[in-house]
C-alpha cells in the first residue's frame, strides 16, 4: 500500500480511531527508539566490559558453587 493510499484510508476513519492509531504508532516508535538507543549504548561500552578487569572481575565467580545459607 502506498503512503497516499494509507493516508486516504486513515482520513476515512472516525476521529477516535484516528487518534487511537496515532497513539499506538507513537508508542511503537518510542519503544523502537528506546531499543535502538540501548543497543547503541551497549555497543559503545562493549570494549570496556570485555577488556576492563574491574568490570569483569566478578565473572570469575561464575563457575563457583553457590550454597544458600538457611
Secondary structure, 3 states (H helix, E strand, C coil): CCHHHHHHHHHHCCHHHHHHHHHHHHHHHHHHHHHHHHHHHHHHHHHHHHHCHHHHHHHHHHHCCCCCCC
